[in-house]
Amino acid sequence: MTDRDKLCREFTELTGGHWHEWELYQGNKCRCGIWRYFATENPTYTNPADVLRVMKPLDRINFISSLISQKIYSRDAIIASVIDLFIEPDALLKAAVEFLKEEA
C-alpha cells in the first residue's frame, strides 16, 4: 500500500466510509466479506471536489473556515493559500485528514 493509499484510506475511515482490503480469493474479496464484483473500488480523491463532497456539511464549513482563519495575512495571501490547496496534489486531502483528526 502506497503512502497515498494510506492517506485515502485514513480519510475514508475518518468520514465514516469503509476501505476495502482486496486480498482473499485471488485479490477479489475484501476482509469485510464483500466480493469486488459487487462493490465499488476504493475512492482515490484525485479531484479536490471529491474531498469536500465526502465531508459532512458542517465539517466542510468548519474545515473551510479553519483554512481561512489560519491565515492572518492580507486578503490576497489568504486567497493564494487556499488556491494552493486546490492546485497542489493531495494538499487538500492532507489538510482534511489533519482537520478531522483534530475534530475527533
TAPE-V757344 format. One line per field, one symbol per residue. ss: DSSP state (H for helix, E for strand, C for the rest). phi: phi as a letter, one per 30 degrees, with the letter a starting at -180 (. if undefined). psi: psi as a letter, one per 40 degrees, with the letter a starting at -180 (. if undefined). A space follows every 10 residues. Layout:
# TAPE-V757344
ss->???
phi->???
psi->???
This chain:
# TAPE-V757344
ss->CCHHHHHHHH HHHHCCCCCC CEEHHHHCEE CCCCEHHHCC CCCCCCCHHH HHHHCCHHHH HHHHHHHHHC CCCCHHHHHH HHHHHHHCCC HHHHHHHHHH HHHC
phi->.ddddddddd deddcidccd cdbdhiicbd edjddedcbd dddchdcedd ddddddeddd dddddddddd cccdeddddd dddeddcdei dddddddddd dddd
psi->hidddddddd ddddeeihhh ghdigfeehi deeiiddeii iiidfdhddd ddddiidddd dddddddddd hfaidddddd dddddddhhe dddddddddd ddd.
